[in-house]
């Protein structure tokens, strides 16, 4: 979820994260991880995320509240994602 916010152009730290585990995640199976930025206030950003099983059912759902913190990233060099 934090990566989704980062790619939207924000530098944040996690203020709160809630994770709900619904089903076990099988080993050696293809899963889908998805996250979206779902809202923004003056200083907070909300994101939602899920881990989906091969049949499309939700194994894990999460909601995160993030606080903008540009000053924490002033001296950080980020590498490009690996393809």
Buried (B, 14 or more C-beta within 10 A) or exposed (E): BBEBBBEEEBBBEBEEBEEEEEEEEEEEEEEEEEBBBBEBEEEBBBBBBBBBBEEEEEBBBBBBBBBBBEEEEEEEEEEEEEE
